[in-house]
Amino acid sequence: MLRSFTLEYWLDDDWFVGRLKEVPGVFSQGKTIEELESNIQDAYQLMVEDTDDLAAYPTQTKEVQLET
């Protein structure tokens, strides 16, 4: 399945660093924007695989209040 995400990126020294805005925790980097796009795809795939592994465990949810 093909999905669209927003890649937010910036230049840090000589590296393109980026994150997927819609998927918290998915960051990567590359020497070129093309390498960043490829690496962010890999990072996303790893996150999806980790999430699939969690499906084997029963989960619960709880509302919590956090001070901001």
PyMOL Python script that loads the backbone (N, CA, C, O; Angstrom):
from pymol import cmd

cmd.read_pdbstr("""\
ATOM      1  N   MET A   1       0.846  -1.170   0.000  1.00  0.00           N
ATOM      2  CA  MET A   1       0.000   0.000   0.000  1.00  0.00           C
ATOM      3  C   MET A   1       0.897   1.241   0.000  1.00  0.00           C
ATOM      4  O   MET A   1       1.892   1.299   0.722  1.00  0.00           O
ATOM      5  N   LEU A   2       0.542   2.198  -0.794  1.00  0.00           N
ATOM      6  CA  LEU A   2       1.282   3.452  -0.878  1.00  0.00           C
ATOM      7  C   LEU A   2       0.581   4.498  -0.022  1.00  0.00           C
ATOM      8  O   LEU A   2      -0.607   4.759  -0.210  1.00  0.00           O
ATOM      9  N   ARG A   3       1.309   5.101   0.918  1.00  0.00           N
ATOM     10  CA  ARG A   3       0.764   6.159   1.780  1.00  0.00           C
ATOM     11  C   ARG A   3       1.645   7.387   1.650  1.00  0.00           C
ATOM     12  O   ARG A   3       2.834   7.273   1.354  1.00  0.00           O
ATOM     13  N   SER A   4       1.082   8.537   1.865  1.00  0.00           N
ATOM     14  CA  SER A   4       1.835   9.791   1.801  1.00  0.00           C
ATOM     15  C   SER A   4       2.075  10.336   3.198  1.00  0.00           C
ATOM     16  O   SER A   4       1.183  10.314   4.046  1.00  0.00           O
ATOM     17  N   PHE A   5       3.284  10.825   3.430  1.00  0.00           N
ATOM     18  CA  PHE A   5       3.660  11.444   4.687  1.00  0.00           C
ATOM     19  C   PHE A   5       4.389  12.746   4.387  1.00  0.00           C
ATOM     20  O   PHE A   5       4.861  12.964   3.271  1.00  0.00           O
ATOM     21  N   THR A   6       4.475  13.598   5.384  1.00  0.00           N
ATOM     22  CA  THR A   6       5.202  14.857   5.250  1.00  0.00           C
ATOM     23  C   THR A   6       6.600  14.673   5.826  1.00  0.00           C
ATOM     24  O   THR A   6       6.759  14.419   7.020  1.00  0.00           O
ATOM     25  N   LEU A   7       7.611  14.802   4.973  1.00  0.00           N
ATOM     26  CA  LEU A   7       9.003  14.729   5.415  1.00  0.00           C
ATOM     27  C   LEU A   7       9.456  16.147   5.731  1.00  0.00           C
ATOM     28  O   LEU A   7       9.606  16.975   4.833  1.00  0.00           O
ATOM     29  N   GLU A   8       9.672  16.418   7.007  1.00  0.00           N
ATOM     30  CA  GLU A   8      10.208  17.704   7.439  1.00  0.00           C
ATOM     31  C   GLU A   8      11.713  17.511   7.597  1.00  0.00           C
ATOM     32  O   GLU A   8      12.150  16.610   8.313  1.00  0.00           O
ATOM     33  N   TYR A   9      12.508  18.348   6.938  1.00  0.00           N
ATOM     34  CA  TYR A   9      13.950  18.143   7.010  1.00  0.00           C
ATOM     35  C   TYR A   9      14.692  19.465   7.108  1.00  0.00           C
ATOM     36  O   TYR A   9      14.161  20.530   6.794  1.00  0.00           O
ATOM     37  N   TRP A  10      15.948  19.359   7.559  1.00  0.00           N
ATOM     38  CA  TRP A  10      16.808  20.522   7.713  1.00  0.00           C
ATOM     39  C   TRP A  10      18.252  20.077   7.481  1.00  0.00           C
ATOM     40  O   TRP A  10      18.556  18.884   7.495  1.00  0.00           O
ATOM     41  N   LEU A  11      19.115  21.031   7.274  1.00  0.00           N
ATOM     42  CA  LEU A  11      20.531  20.764   7.055  1.00  0.00           C
ATOM     43  C   LEU A  11      21.269  20.956   8.375  1.00  0.00           C
ATOM     44  O   LEU A  11      21.179  22.018   8.989  1.00  0.00           O
ATOM     45  N   ASP A  12      21.997  19.933   8.811  1.00  0.00           N
ATOM     46  CA  ASP A  12      22.793  19.981  10.038  1.00  0.00           C
ATOM     47  C   ASP A  12      24.227  19.675   9.637  1.00  0.00           C
ATOM     48  O   ASP A  12      24.572  18.529   9.351  1.00  0.00           O
ATOM     49  N   ASP A  13      25.059  20.710   9.618  1.00  0.00           N
ATOM     50  CA  ASP A  13      26.395  20.624   9.026  1.00  0.00           C
ATOM     51  C   ASP A  13      26.221  20.195   7.572  1.00  0.00           C
ATOM     52  O   ASP A  13      25.608  20.925   6.792  1.00  0.00           O
ATOM     53  N   ASP A  14      26.742  19.036   7.189  1.00  0.00           N
ATOM     54  CA  ASP A  14      26.621  18.579   5.800  1.00  0.00           C
ATOM     55  C   ASP A  14      25.594  17.460   5.645  1.00  0.00           C
ATOM     56  O   ASP A  14      25.583  16.780   4.619  1.00  0.00           O
ATOM     57  N   TRP A  15      24.745  17.257   6.627  1.00  0.00           N
ATOM     58  CA  TRP A  15      23.774  16.170   6.604  1.00  0.00           C
ATOM     59  C   TRP A  15      22.356  16.720   6.495  1.00  0.00           C
ATOM     60  O   TRP A  15      22.020  17.727   7.119  1.00  0.00           O
ATOM     61  N   PHE A  16      21.528  16.048   5.696  1.00  0.00           N
ATOM     62  CA  PHE A  16      20.096  16.309   5.697  1.00  0.00           C
ATOM     63  C   PHE A  16      19.498  15.432   6.796  1.00  0.00           C
ATOM     64  O   PHE A  16      19.665  14.212   6.785  1.00  0.00           O
ATOM     65  N   VAL A  17      18.811  16.053   7.732  1.00  0.00           N
ATOM     66  CA  VAL A  17      18.180  15.343   8.849  1.00  0.00           C
ATOM     67  C   VAL A  17      16.685  15.572   8.725  1.00  0.00           C
ATOM     68  O   VAL A  17      16.245  16.687   8.445  1.00  0.00           O
ATOM     69  N   GLY A  18      15.902  14.521   8.933  1.00  0.00           N
ATOM     70  CA  GLY A  18      14.467  14.699   8.770  1.00  0.00           C
ATOM     71  C   GLY A  18      13.644  13.774   9.632  1.00  0.00           C
ATOM     72  O   GLY A  18      14.145  12.839  10.257  1.00  0.00           O
ATOM     73  N   ARG A  19      12.345  14.077   9.640  1.00  0.00           N
ATOM     74  CA  ARG A  19      11.390  13.272  10.397  1.00  0.00           C
ATOM     75  C   ARG A  19      10.080  13.240   9.631  1.00  0.00           C
ATOM     76  O   ARG A  19       9.793  14.123   8.823  1.00  0.00           O
ATOM     77  N   LEU A  20       9.291  12.208   9.896  1.00  0.00           N
ATOM     78  CA  LEU A  20       7.937  12.140   9.352  1.00  0.00           C
ATOM     79  C   LEU A  20       7.014  12.815  10.346  1.00  0.00           C
ATOM     80  O   LEU A  20       6.880  12.359  11.482  1.00  0.00           O
ATOM     81  N   LYS A  21       6.380  13.893   9.929  1.00  0.00           N
ATOM     82  CA  LYS A  21       5.559  14.673  10.852  1.00  0.00           C
ATOM     83  C   LYS A  21       4.383  13.877  11.402  1.00  0.00           C
ATOM     84  O   LYS A  21       3.993  14.070  12.554  1.00  0.00           O
ATOM     85  N   GLU A  22       3.819  12.994  10.603  1.00  0.00           N
ATOM     86  CA  GLU A  22       2.637  12.241  11.024  1.00  0.00           C
ATOM     87  C   GLU A  22       2.965  11.009  11.864  1.00  0.00           C
ATOM     88  O   GLU A  22       2.059  10.393  12.425  1.00  0.00           O
ATOM     89  N   VAL A  23       4.243  10.638  11.962  1.00  0.00           N
ATOM     90  CA  VAL A  23       4.629   9.415  12.669  1.00  0.00           C
ATOM     91  C   VAL A  23       5.703   9.765  13.704  1.00  0.00           C
ATOM     92  O   VAL A  23       6.886   9.812  13.368  1.00  0.00           O
ATOM     93  N   PRO A  24       5.311  10.008  14.942  1.00  0.00           N
ATOM     94  CA  PRO A  24       6.289  10.381  15.968  1.00  0.00           C
ATOM     95  C   PRO A  24       7.390   9.333  16.107  1.00  0.00           C
ATOM     96  O   PRO A  24       7.127   8.130  16.099  1.00  0.00           O
ATOM     97  N   GLY A  25       8.606   9.802  16.233  1.00  0.00           N
ATOM     98  CA  GLY A  25       9.733   8.905  16.476  1.00  0.00           C
ATOM     99  C   GLY A  25      10.440   8.401  15.240  1.00  0.00           C
ATOM    100  O   GLY A  25      11.436   7.688  15.359  1.00  0.00           O
ATOM    101  N   VAL A  26       9.962   8.746  14.051  1.00  0.00           N
ATOM    102  CA  VAL A  26      10.624   8.288  12.830  1.00  0.00           C
ATOM    103  C   VAL A  26      11.502   9.421  12.307  1.00  0.00           C
ATOM    104  O   VAL A  26      11.026  10.361  11.671  1.00  0.00           O
ATOM    105  N   PHE A  27      12.803   9.302  12.594  1.00  0.00           N
ATOM    106  CA  PHE A  27      13.821  10.268  12.179  1.00  0.00           C
ATOM    107  C   PHE A  27      14.893   9.534  11.390  1.00  0.00           C
ATOM    108  O   PHE A  27      15.068   8.326  11.545  1.00  0.00           O
ATOM    109  N   SER A  28      15.613  10.267  10.542  1.00  0.00           N
ATOM    110  CA  SER A  28      16.773   9.702   9.866  1.00  0.00           C
ATOM    111  C   SER A  28      17.622  10.835   9.322  1.00  0.00           C
ATOM    112  O   SER A  28      17.332  12.012   9.539  1.00  0.00           O
ATOM    113  N   GLN A  29      18.682  10.456   8.606  1.00  0.00           N
ATOM    114  CA  GLN A  29      19.575  11.438   8.007  1.00  0.00           C
ATOM    115  C   GLN A  29      20.192  10.868   6.744  1.00  0.00           C
ATOM    116  O   GLN A  29      20.118   9.663   6.501  1.00  0.00           O
ATOM    117  N   GLY A  30      20.800  11.731   5.939  1.00  0.00           N
ATOM    118  CA  GLY A  30      21.487  11.300   4.726  1.00  0.00           C
ATOM    119  C   GLY A  30      22.371  12.412   4.208  1.00  0.00           C
ATOM    120  O   GLY A  30      22.161  13.583   4.521  1.00  0.00           O
ATOM    121  N   LYS A  31      23.360  12.042   3.416  1.00  0.00           N
ATOM    122  CA  LYS A  31      24.256  13.034   2.810  1.00  0.00           C
ATOM    123  C   LYS A  31      23.558  13.822   1.711  1.00  0.00           C
ATOM    124  O   LYS A  31      23.944  14.951   1.410  1.00  0.00           O
ATOM    125  N   THR A  32      22.523  13.220   1.108  1.00  0.00           N
ATOM    126  CA  THR A  32      21.724  13.896   0.074  1.00  0.00           C
ATOM    127  C   THR A  32      20.260  13.759   0.462  1.00  0.00           C
ATOM    128  O   THR A  32      19.905  12.949   1.319  1.00  0.00           O
ATOM    129  N   ILE A  33      19.414  14.562  -0.179  1.00  0.00           N
ATOM    130  CA  ILE A  33      17.980  14.454   0.107  1.00  0.00           C
ATOM    131  C   ILE A  33      17.456  13.093  -0.348  1.00  0.00           C
ATOM    132  O   ILE A  33      16.554  12.534   0.277  1.00  0.00           O
ATOM    133  N   GLU A  34      18.017  12.560  -1.428  1.00  0.00           N
ATOM    134  CA  GLU A  34      17.607  11.238  -1.908  1.00  0.00           C
ATOM    135  C   GLU A  34      17.981  10.147  -0.903  1.00  0.00           C
ATOM    136  O   GLU A  34      17.205   9.221  -0.666  1.00  0.00           O
ATOM    137  N   GLU A  35      19.170  10.263  -0.318  1.00  0.00           N
ATOM    138  CA  GLU A  35      19.594   9.292   0.692  1.00  0.00           C
ATOM    139  C   GLU A  35      18.718   9.412   1.936  1.00  0.00           C
ATOM    140  O   GLU A  35      18.360   8.400   2.539  1.00  0.00           O
ATOM    141  N   LEU A  36      18.370  10.637   2.326  1.00  0.00           N
ATOM    142  CA  LEU A  36      17.466  10.834   3.456  1.00  0.00           C
ATOM    143  C   LEU A  36      16.123  10.163   3.185  1.00  0.00           C
ATOM    144  O   LEU A  36      15.585   9.484   4.061  1.00  0.00           O
ATOM    145  N   GLU A  37      15.577  10.343   1.991  1.00  0.00           N
ATOM    146  CA  GLU A  37      14.284   9.723   1.660  1.00  0.00           C
ATOM    147  C   GLU A  37      14.366   8.202   1.759  1.00  0.00           C
ATOM    148  O   GLU A  37      13.446   7.565   2.273  1.00  0.00           O
ATOM    149  N   SER A  38      15.445   7.622   1.277  1.00  0.00           N
ATOM    150  CA  SER A  38      15.623   6.173   1.360  1.00  0.00           C
ATOM    151  C   SER A  38      15.768   5.729   2.818  1.00  0.00           C
ATOM    152  O   SER A  38      15.177   4.728   3.225  1.00  0.00           O
ATOM    153  N   ASN A  39      16.548   6.468   3.597  1.00  0.00           N
ATOM    154  CA  ASN A  39      16.770   6.106   4.993  1.00  0.00           C
ATOM    155  C   ASN A  39      15.510   6.282   5.837  1.00  0.00           C
ATOM    156  O   ASN A  39      15.268   5.504   6.759  1.00  0.00           O
ATOM    157  N   ILE A  40      14.712   7.293   5.528  1.00  0.00           N
ATOM    158  CA  ILE A  40      13.476   7.506   6.295  1.00  0.00           C
ATOM    159  C   ILE A  40      12.484   6.381   5.993  1.00  0.00           C
ATOM    160  O   ILE A  40      11.704   5.985   6.860  1.00  0.00           O
ATOM    161  N   GLN A  41      12.518   5.868   4.759  1.00  0.00           N
ATOM    162  CA  GLN A  41      11.686   4.713   4.394  1.00  0.00           C
ATOM    163  C   GLN A  41      12.089   3.504   5.241  1.00  0.00           C
ATOM    164  O   GLN A  41      11.234   2.791   5.768  1.00  0.00           O
ATOM    165  N   ASP A  42      13.400   3.281   5.367  1.00  0.00           N
ATOM    166  CA  ASP A  42      13.896   2.170   6.189  1.00  0.00           C
ATOM    167  C   ASP A  42      13.484   2.341   7.650  1.00  0.00           C
ATOM    168  O   ASP A  42      13.050   1.385   8.293  1.00  0.00           O
ATOM    169  N   ALA A  43      13.622   3.564   8.172  1.00  0.00           N
ATOM    170  CA  ALA A  43      13.246   3.825   9.565  1.00  0.00           C
ATOM    171  C   ALA A  43      11.760   3.571   9.780  1.00  0.00           C
ATOM    172  O   ALA A  43      11.367   3.010  10.803  1.00  0.00           O
ATOM    173  N   TYR A  44      10.938   3.978   8.828  1.00  0.00           N
ATOM    174  CA  TYR A  44       9.491   3.746   8.928  1.00  0.00           C
ATOM    175  C   TYR A  44       9.194   2.244   8.926  1.00  0.00           C
ATOM    176  O   TYR A  44       8.397   1.767   9.734  1.00  0.00           O
ATOM    177  N   GLN A  45       9.830   1.508   8.027  1.00  0.00           N
ATOM    178  CA  GLN A  45       9.602   0.056   7.954  1.00  0.00           C
ATOM    179  C   GLN A  45       9.973  -0.623   9.267  1.00  0.00           C
ATOM    180  O   GLN A  45       9.258  -1.514   9.725  1.00  0.00           O
ATOM    181  N   LEU A  46      11.083  -0.212   9.877  1.00  0.00           N
ATOM    182  CA  LEU A  46      11.488  -0.793  11.159  1.00  0.00           C
ATOM    183  C   LEU A  46      10.456  -0.498  12.243  1.00  0.00           C
ATOM    184  O   LEU A  46      10.154  -1.360  13.069  1.00  0.00           O
ATOM    185  N   MET A  47       9.921   0.712  12.240  1.00  0.00           N
ATOM    186  CA  MET A  47       8.895   1.075  13.217  1.00  0.00           C
ATOM    187  C   MET A  47       7.643   0.228  13.018  1.00  0.00           C
ATOM    188  O   MET A  47       7.052  -0.237  13.993  1.00  0.00           O
ATOM    189  N   VAL A  48       7.234   0.023  11.778  1.00  0.00           N
ATOM    190  CA  VAL A  48       6.042  -0.781  11.489  1.00  0.00           C
ATOM    191  C   VAL A  48       6.261  -2.226  11.932  1.00  0.00           C
ATOM    192  O   VAL A  48       5.365  -2.836  12.515  1.00  0.00           O
ATOM    193  N   GLU A  49       7.437  -2.774  11.664  1.00  0.00           N
ATOM    194  CA  GLU A  49       7.725  -4.145  12.077  1.00  0.00           C
ATOM    195  C   GLU A  49       7.692  -4.278  13.591  1.00  0.00           C
ATOM    196  O   GLU A  49       7.170  -5.263  14.112  1.00  0.00           O
ATOM    197  N   ASP A  50       8.247  -3.292  14.310  1.00  0.00           N
ATOM    198  CA  ASP A  50       8.211  -3.326  15.776  1.00  0.00           C
ATOM    199  C   ASP A  50       6.782  -3.267  16.287  1.00  0.00           C
ATOM    200  O   ASP A  50       6.432  -3.953  17.248  1.00  0.00           O
ATOM    201  N   THR A  51       5.959  -2.450  15.649  1.00  0.00           N
ATOM    202  CA  THR A  51       4.557  -2.320  16.052  1.00  0.00           C
ATOM    203  C   THR A  51       3.812  -3.624  15.787  1.00  0.00           C
ATOM    204  O   THR A  51       2.980  -4.032  16.597  1.00  0.00           O
ATOM    205  N   ASP A  52       4.098  -4.283  14.665  1.00  0.00           N
ATOM    206  CA  ASP A  52       3.466  -5.568  14.365  1.00  0.00           C
ATOM    207  C   ASP A  52       3.821  -6.614  15.421  1.00  0.00           C
ATOM    208  O   ASP A  52       2.982  -7.439  15.783  1.00  0.00           O
ATOM    209  N   ASP A  53       5.056  -6.582  15.914  1.00  0.00           N
ATOM    210  CA  ASP A  53       5.471  -7.526  16.957  1.00  0.00           C
ATOM    211  C   ASP A  53       4.668  -7.331  18.235  1.00  0.00           C
ATOM    212  O   ASP A  53       4.397  -8.295  18.952  1.00  0.00           O
ATOM    213  N   LEU A  54       4.287  -6.093  18.525  1.00  0.00           N
ATOM    214  CA  LEU A  54       3.517  -5.815  19.734  1.00  0.00           C
ATOM    215  C   LEU A  54       2.100  -6.369  19.659  1.00  0.00           C
ATOM    216  O   LEU A  54       1.463  -6.559  20.695  1.00  0.00           O
ATOM    217  N   ALA A  55       1.598  -6.631  18.467  1.00  0.00           N
ATOM    218  CA  ALA A  55       0.234  -7.125  18.299  1.00  0.00           C
ATOM    219  C   ALA A  55       0.041  -8.491  18.952  1.00  0.00           C
ATOM    220  O   ALA A  55      -1.093  -8.893  19.216  1.00  0.00           O
ATOM    221  N   ALA A  56       1.124  -9.203  19.214  1.00  0.00           N
ATOM    222  CA  ALA A  56       1.028 -10.521  19.839  1.00  0.00           C
ATOM    223  C   ALA A  56       0.694 -10.417  21.333  1.00  0.00           C
ATOM    224  O   ALA A  56       0.348 -11.418  21.960  1.00  0.00           O
ATOM    225  N   TYR A  57       0.795  -9.226  21.895  1.00  0.00           N
ATOM    226  CA  TYR A  57       0.559  -9.046  23.322  1.00  0.00           C
ATOM    227  C   TYR A  57      -0.759  -8.304  23.551  1.00  0.00           C
ATOM    228  O   TYR A  57      -1.065  -7.350  22.836  1.00  0.00           O
ATOM    229  N   PRO A  58      -1.540  -8.737  24.544  1.00  0.00           N
ATOM    230  CA  PRO A  58      -2.754  -7.983  24.852  1.00  0.00           C
ATOM    231  C   PRO A  58      -2.363  -6.619  25.427  1.00  0.00           C
ATOM    232  O   PRO A  58      -1.473  -6.530  26.273  1.00  0.00           O
ATOM    233  N   THR A  59      -3.015  -5.584  24.975  1.00  0.00           N
ATOM    234  CA  THR A  59      -2.680  -4.247  25.453  1.00  0.00           C
ATOM    235  C   THR A  59      -3.866  -3.622  26.162  1.00  0.00           C
ATOM    236  O   THR A  59      -5.012  -4.030  25.971  1.00  0.00           O
ATOM    237  N   GLN A  60      -3.575  -2.634  26.975  1.00  0.00           N
ATOM    238  CA  GLN A  60      -4.593  -1.887  27.684  1.00  0.00           C
ATOM    239  C   GLN A  60      -4.275  -0.406  27.495  1.00  0.00           C
ATOM    240  O   GLN A  60      -3.154  -0.044  27.138  1.00  0.00           O
ATOM    241  N   THR A  61      -5.253   0.431  27.732  1.00  0.00           N
ATOM    242  CA  THR A  61      -5.024   1.868  27.671  1.00  0.00           C
ATOM    243  C   THR A  61      -5.495   2.503  28.972  1.00  0.00           C
ATOM    244  O   THR A  61      -6.321   1.940  29.691  1.00  0.00           O
ATOM    245  N   LYS A  62      -4.963   3.670  29.262  1.00  0.00           N
ATOM    246  CA  LYS A  62      -5.340   4.387  30.465  1.00  0.00           C
ATOM    247  C   LYS A  62      -5.148   5.876  30.186  1.00  0.00           C
ATOM    248  O   LYS A  62      -4.128   6.283  29.631  1.00  0.00           O
ATOM    249  N   GLU A  63      -6.116   6.671  30.568  1.00  0.00           N
ATOM    250  CA  GLU A  63      -5.995   8.123  30.445  1.00  0.00           C
ATOM    251  C   GLU A  63      -5.068   8.619  31.556  1.00  0.00           C
ATOM    252  O   GLU A  63      -5.210   8.214  32.709  1.00  0.00           O
ATOM    253  N   VAL A  64      -4.139   9.478  31.218  1.00  0.00           N
ATOM    254  CA  VAL A  64      -3.235  10.059  32.211  1.00  0.00           C
ATOM    255  C   VAL A  64      -3.211  11.571  32.036  1.00  0.00           C
ATOM    256  O   VAL A  64      -3.453  12.078  30.941  1.00  0.00           O
ATOM    257  N   GLN A  65      -2.924  12.275  33.094  1.00  0.00           N
ATOM    258  CA  GLN A  65      -2.789  13.727  33.036  1.00  0.00           C
ATOM    259  C   GLN A  65      -1.319  14.061  33.247  1.00  0.00           C
ATOM    260  O   GLN A  65      -0.671  13.547  34.159  1.00  0.00           O
ATOM    261  N   LEU A  66      -0.805  14.940  32.378  1.00  0.00           N
ATOM    262  CA  LEU A  66       0.584  15.354  32.448  1.00  0.00           C
ATOM    263  C   LEU A  66       0.650  16.857  32.590  1.00  0.00           C
ATOM    264  O   LEU A  66      -0.107  17.589  31.952  1.00  0.00           O
ATOM    265  N   GLU A  67       1.561  17.308  33.432  1.00  0.00           N
ATOM    266  CA  GLU A  67       1.756  18.744  33.576  1.00  0.00           C
ATOM    267  C   GLU A  67       2.596  19.249  32.414  1.00  0.00           C
ATOM    268  O   GLU A  67       3.636  18.673  32.093  1.00  0.00           O
ATOM    269  N   THR A  68       2.140  20.334  31.781  1.00  0.00           N
ATOM    270  CA  THR A  68       2.876  20.891  30.636  1.00  0.00           C
ATOM    271  C   THR A  68       3.374  22.270  30.951  1.00  0.00           C
ATOM    272  O   THR A  68       4.015  22.902  30.111  1.00  0.00           O
TER     273      THR A  68
END
""", "prot")
cmd.dss("prot")
cmd.show_as("cartoon", "prot")
cmd.util.cbc("prot")
cmd.orient("prot")
